[in-house]
Structure formats: structure tokens, C-alpha cells
Amino acid sequence: MGKLYVIGIGPGGLEHMTLKAVKALEESDVIVGYTKYIEFIKPLVKDKPVVSTGMRGEVERCKEALELAKDKIVSIVSTGDAGIYGMAGLILEMRKDEDVEIIPGVTASSAAASVVGAPLMHDNCNISLSDLMTPYELIKKRVELAAEGDFIISLYNPKSHGRPLYLQECMDIIKKYRQGNTPVAVVKNALRDGQETTLFTIDTFDDSEVDMFSIVIIGNSRSFIKDGKFITPRGYRV
């Protein structure tokens, strides 16, 4: 009998993967994933057969992984957590009777938060600004409702050449519900090579610092900066 592991490999560095993810990769006969993600785990892949595709090849990758898993042990990998903008949902939608196990990983917002302090200590949400899967009007509605509800907001896929204005437009929506001194963090390549961090306030935010490898975290009404660290209080009395 075969098996399919759906693995979140975390931000990209091997030291940030779970032990279970490493064990599953070592156990696997075949590794499936986006070409760049395979590079992140190359030391674990070794000489195993690899099935890789470029961007937007998700459906093909999942079909191939499920087919191989009929009689082999297979791992299909996503960065971050496979159940957060990863492959887990698509695999489960397409699955028939294959044995599937989902192995979680560190998602981008958690990785970015750890670099700048503790911004996600209270209720928070992740919103992707990519409109490949979601209409932009719905994205803006979600941003507005999250801002109105005083959630800490982590923006995934915040800016690309094809979407140069979405981030600033969404920041303008958030401004309606936040004070100008609300902290904003931009973390590029969190916990991997090329990591860069910049702390702003809503008033000083500059989206020229942002690209598709960035996460943007906007604090809630109680977030603040202390000694260069972005903190959202949980509510403890100190």
C-alpha cells in the first residue's frame, strides 16, 4: 500500500522543519513539489526521484502525487504550512481512496512575527492579496471587516508587478480603523537567506519595501513598539 504525506516545510531552512516532516521525507520513495521548494530541502531529497513543476502547476503536481501514492510512499511539499495557502486542501478535494497524512509546518506569518517580536499575541488573521483565486473586491471586503474587528492582520502575497496598487489600497482601508502610530512590520524572506525587516507605523509606511517574498503585519489598536520589538499585548496585568 502506498501513502501520501502532504508536508509543510516551513519558511525554507531545514532547522525550522518539524522532526515529523523530516522523518516523512526520509521515508518517502518520491518527492513532489514546486521546483524552488525542492531546492530548499535538497539535502533531504538526496538521490530520491523528484517530480517538480513551475508556478501554477499545482493541479498537475497533486494529480501526479496521488497517482504515485497508489503504490509508493510519496511526499508533496509546500512552504509554510500545507494547510495555509498550500497543497492540503487541493489534495483532499482530489483524493479518492489514497492514504493521506497532513504534516503541519511554520507558516509565513508566524515566521515573520518571530523575527520582529510578538505581534500576533491576540486575535489575528491572514489575508492574501493575490487575486488569482479570489476576486479583488472580496479581498478588500475581508480587509475592511478584519480592520473593523480590530484583528492583527498579516498580508500574504502583498505586492507584485501585476498588482502594484493593491497593498496601498488595502492599507488605506485599514487606516480608517487604526491610529497613525499603529505598528506595521515588513519582513522579507523570513527565517531564510536574504532576510530583511523594516518597522513602520501606518503613517510612515512605504510600500516600496515590499515584494512577493514579504509578509506585512499590521498591529491592532493596542499594538506598540518597545526596544525595537513589535508587541501586541495579550491582556495580562504587568
Secondary structure, DSSP 8 states (H G I E B T S, - for coil): --EEEEEE-BTS-GGGS-HHHHHHHHH-SEEEEEHHHHHHTHHHHTTS-EEEE-TT-HHHHHHHHHHHTTTSEEEEEESB-TTSSSSHHHHHHH-SS--EEEE----HHHHHHHHHEETTSSSEEEEE---SSS-HHHHHHHHHHHHHTT-EEEEES--BTTBSSHHHHHHHHHHTTS-TT-EEEEEESTTSTT-EEEEEETTT--GGG--TTEEEEE--TT-EEETTEEE---S---
